[in-house]
Amino acid sequence: MKYNLFKIIFFLFITQLSNSQAIIDYGNLFSKSDKFLKYHDEWGKVNYLKKINEFNKNQLSFGQVVFLGNSITEGGNDWGNRLSISNAVNRGIGGDTTLGIIGRIGEIKYFKPKAVFLLIGINDLWNNDPSIPSENIIQKNILTIVKSIKKASPETKMFLQTILPTSKKLYNLKIESINSFLKRNQQKRLYKIVDLYSIFVNDKGYIKEDLTTDGIHINEKGYEEWVKYIKPLIKDL
């Protein structure tokens, strides 16, 4: 009897120790290398590190629905409330880029979400010289993100949301090129395309004026349209 009690106490001790170690090592899920901030502007670098610190203090749980991206995702705030689900979490960071996501997907891979809704890429274009064709780099990085998550967590459903149009023609041409590439390379085992671009673009190829605050970010009506578009996918989960 005493032996069995000892085994139970020992098991509880080891379990607690393991949990404590997971908390201590949580920061290691985020890269500390500056190379992942290569395409961030100065404000973006400061904000990225600030948000990572916040994420360290507010850990994910296993099996959640993660909204992963930049300020457009972050601006949705409480996605669980918007979608009437209890297990959604916002992992958007204002100013973030595809490299920034790669630097922090250790968290996603470790906690193996039920689903990930990824929207990323506009800041890679916005923060750099527009004359430099960077579509290929962005496309490659997005696929790297998807493949990395799926390799670590094959059961996670990846929803790849197309980049939204803007009020600037130069960026829109590149956005259309990236989105077209992502659609052509869609594979069921890797990701499902969620074509947000199609609900935000007007007949001239720009973002609809009634859905944006500044030609790139979206307003509350824009978020309502977004939620309406993805709710059927949430129900299927």
N, C-alpha and C positions, 0 to 999 in steps of 0.2 A: 504494500500500500504506500509506504514511504517512498519506495523507488519510483512508483508511478507518479506520485506527487512531485518528486524531484524532476522527472522528465517533463511534466507539464510546465513547471516553473522555468526550466531551462529553455523550453520551446518558446515561451512567452518572452523571455529575455532576448533570445536570438532574433525573434520577430521584431521586437522593439528596436534592437540595435540596427537591424537592416533598414527599418523605416527611417531611423535617425540618420543613417549614412546616406540614404536617398536624398534627404533634405539638405544635408551638408554638401553633397556633390551636385546639387541642382544647378549651381552656377556654371558647372562644367559643360552643361548642355548648350551654352551659348559661347560662340567663339569670341576671343578677345583680340583677334588679329585685325589690324587696320585695313587689311586688303579688302575686307568685306564692306568698307565704307568708301571705296574708291569713287563711286558715282553719286555720293551724297554731297549736298552743299553744306556749308558750315553749320547752318541751323539744323539741318537734317542729322548731322553727326552727333550734335549735342542731344537732340531729341531721341535719337536711337538709343544712346547709352542710358538716358533717363528712363525710357520705357522698358529696356531690358532689366534695369534695377527694379522696376515695379513688377515685372513678370516674375522675377526671382522671389518676391515677397508674396505673390499670389499665384501659386502653382496651378497648373492644369490638373485635371483628374483623368483617369483612364476612360476611354469610350465617349468622349464629348464630341460635339459638332463645332469645329474650329473655323472661324472666319479669319483668313490670313491675308494680309496685304499692307497697303499704305494708308494715307490719310482718308481716302475715300471709304475704305473699310472701317477704319477707326471711327469715322464720323457717324457710323450707324449705331454707335454706343451699345446699348443693350440689345443684342440680336435675339436673345432668348425671349425678351418681352415682345419684340417686333413679330417674331414667328410663333409665339405662344408655345414655346418648348422650354424645358427646364435645364437642358444640358448644353446650351450654346455658349460659346465664349469668344470674345473679341480679341484677336491678336493682330490688329492693324497698328502700324506705326507711321505717323506723319513723316513724309520725306523718304520713306524706305524704297529700296530698289531691289532688283532681282538678286544681286549679290548680297544685300542685307538679309534677305530671306534665307539664302543658302547658309549664311553665317549663324542663323538661329534656328534652323529646322531640327537641330538635335533634340529640342524640347518636344517637337511634334512627333518625331520618330520614337522617342522614349515612351510617350504616353498613348500612342496608338489610337488616335481618334476614330470615332465611328465614321466621320466624314470630315473632309476639308474643302472649304469653298475658297479658292485662291483667285485673287485679283491683283496683279502686279505688272509693272512695266513702264508706266507713264513717266515716272521720275527719272528712269534711265535716259529717256529722251529729253525731258524738260531741263535737267540739270547740266546738260552737256551742249557743246557747240552743235547746233542743228545741222550744220553742213557735213558732219561726220556720220556716215551711214552705220548705225549701230543695231539695225534690226536683227542681223544674224546673231549677234552676241546675246541680245535679249531673248530671242527664240531658244537658243542653246541653253541659257540659264533657266528658263522656265521649264524646259523638259528635264533638266538636271534636278530641279526641285521635285517635280512629280515623280521621277524615277527613284530618287533617293527615299522619298516617303514610302512609296509602294514596296520598295525592296525591304525596308525595315518593318513595314506594317501592311502586308498584302491584303488584309481584310478592310483596310480603310478605303472608303469611297472618295475618289478625287473628282471634284467638280472644278473644272478650269473655266473661269469666267473671262470672256473676251474684254480687252481694254476698251474703255469708253471713249467716244469721240470727244474732241475739244472744240474750242472756238477758233483754232488756228489751223489753216489749211496744211501748212508744212508738216505739222505733227500728225494730222489726220491721215495723210498719205502713208506715212510710216506705220501708223496704228493699223490701217487696213491691211497692209502687207503682213504684219505680225499676226493679226487675227486670222488671215487667210491661211498662213502657214500652220497655225495651231489647229485649225479645222481640218486641213488636209491630212495632218498627222495624228488625228484622233484614233486611239485604239481602245476598245472597250476594257481591256485588262488594265490599262493605265489610267485613263481619265475620260470623263464625259464633258463635252463642251456645253457651257451655259452662255448663250449668245446675248449678253447684256447690251453689247454695242447696238444690236438691232432695235432695242426699245428706247435707246437714248439718242439715236441719230435722226436728223431731219432730212427732208428731201434734197437738201443741198450738201449733205455730207458733214454737217456740223452738229454739235450737241444741241439739243432742243433748249431754247432759251428759258422755257418755263420749268425746266428741270435742273438748272444750274445756278450757282451763286456768283461764279466768276469766270465761267468758260471752261473750267476743269473740274471743280468740286460740285457736288450735287446738293440740292436743297431737300427739304422734308418731302415734298411731292416726289422727288426723284427716288428717295428711299422707299416710299410707298409703292412706287412702280417696281422697284427692285424686288421687294418682298413679295408682291403679288406674282411676280414672274417665277420665283423659286419655291414658293409654298408647295406646289405639287411634288417637288423633289424631296422636300422635308417630310411630307406625308408618307412617301414611299420608304423612308428610312425606318 
